[in-house]
Amino acid sequence: MAAVHHAPNPPALHSFESVDLLTDSLASFVVKAQKEAIDRKGRFTIALSGGSLPKMLKGLVGHTGVKWEHWQVFYADERVVPLDHPDSNHKLCMDELFSKVGIPKENVHAIDPSLADDLEELSDAYEKELIREFAQKDAARFPVFDLILLGMGPDGHTASLFPGHALLTEDDRWVAYIEDSPKPPPKRITLTYPVINHAARVAFVAAGEGKADMLTRVLDHPEEGLPSSRVKPVYPGQLYWFVDAPAAAKLELPPTEFKL
Ligand SMILES: O=C1O[C@H](COP(=O)(O)O)[C@@H](O)[C@H](O)[C@H]1O
C-alpha cells in the first residue's frame, strides 16, 4: 500500500502585548512540552539557539514545573569561538539560564571547538553526540527532538542557515558547518533542516519592531524561500511562532489564541 503523505500542519502564531507576557507564556509552553515528553519516555530533548533567544527563557528560572534532571540540551547552532567568548551561544545560554538553575552539567551538550582540529571534525563529533542520544543513525533516519527553539535574524536566517547558502539544500547530514557566515563570526556549526523539520515541536521566538518587516516576509510570503520559511516540521510535528505586538505589527497572518 502506498504511504500516505500529510501536508505539514499550518503554523500557530501566538502574539503577545508585551515581552513579559511572551516570556511567561513561552515558559508555560516549554514546561508543558517537557511534561508530555517525560511522562511518555522519561526524558526531554531540546535544542536551543543563541542571539536574543536565551534572554526570552527567563520564565523558566525558578519555575516549579521544570524537571531539570530530565533535560538533555543541545544547540541548534553554535558560533565557533571559545566557550567563554561573548559570541558563544553556549555562553549566552549559561549566563541567562543554566547558571541560574539546577541542571546537571552533563545534560548540556556544548559544541566545544577546543576538542576538534577543524570544523569537519567538530560537526562530526556533534553528530555522534546526537546519535548517542537518539540511538543509531540508521535506526532513526533523523532524531526527533521534543522541542527546538529558534530565532529569526534580520536577513531571515535561522540557526546558522543563511539566505542563498548551499546548506539550505543539505538533506543527509544531521550537523553541518559553514566557514562563510555573512553574519560574524564566519565559522559556525548548525543543525540541518532534516533535523529541525523532524522535531515534534519547533518554536520561533521574535520580539521587537526590528523583526516586523522580516516577519511578514517569512510568514506572509513563504514563497520567497527565506531560511526561516523553510522550517516546516514533517507531520505531525507542529510549528509555533511566539512574537510580541511590535514584531507582529505588519503581519497579515491571523494570530491563534494561546491556550495550554
Ligand atoms: O547568529 C545567530 O542569529 C540567530 C538570530 O539571532 P537574533 O539575535 O536575531 O534572535 C540565532 O537564532 C542564532 O542562534 C545565532 O547563532
The ligand as a MOL file (V3000), in Angstrom:
LIG
                    3D

  0  0  0     0  0            999 V3000
M  V30 BEGIN CTAB
M  V30 COUNTS 16 16 0 0 0
M  V30 BEGIN ATOM
M  V30 1 O 23.6240 34.2970 14.7630 0
M  V30 2 C 22.5730 33.8750 15.2240 0
M  V30 3 O 21.4230 34.5390 14.9500 0
M  V30 4 C 20.1180 33.9420 15.1280 0
M  V30 5 C 19.1180 35.0770 15.2700 0
M  V30 6 O 19.5250 35.8840 16.3570 0
M  V30 7 P 18.6160 37.0670 16.9420 0
M  V30 8 O 19.5280 37.7760 17.9150 0
M  V30 9 O 18.2210 37.9450 15.7690 0
M  V30 10 O 17.4660 36.4090 17.6080 0
M  V30 11 C 20.1150 32.9900 16.3010 0
M  V30 12 O 18.8730 32.3340 16.3960 0
M  V30 13 C 21.2680 32.0040 16.1470 0
M  V30 14 O 21.2720 31.0490 17.1880 0
M  V30 15 C 22.5680 32.7590 16.1700 0
M  V30 16 O 23.7010 31.9400 16.0370 0
M  V30 END ATOM
M  V30 BEGIN BOND
M  V30 1 2 1 2
M  V30 2 1 2 3
M  V30 3 1 2 15
M  V30 4 1 3 4
M  V30 5 1 4 5
M  V30 6 1 4 11
M  V30 7 1 5 6
M  V30 8 1 6 7
M  V30 9 2 7 8
M  V30 10 1 7 9
M  V30 11 1 7 10
M  V30 12 1 11 12
M  V30 13 1 11 13
M  V30 14 1 13 14
M  V30 15 1 13 15
M  V30 16 1 15 16
M  V30 END BOND
M  V30 END CTAB
M  END
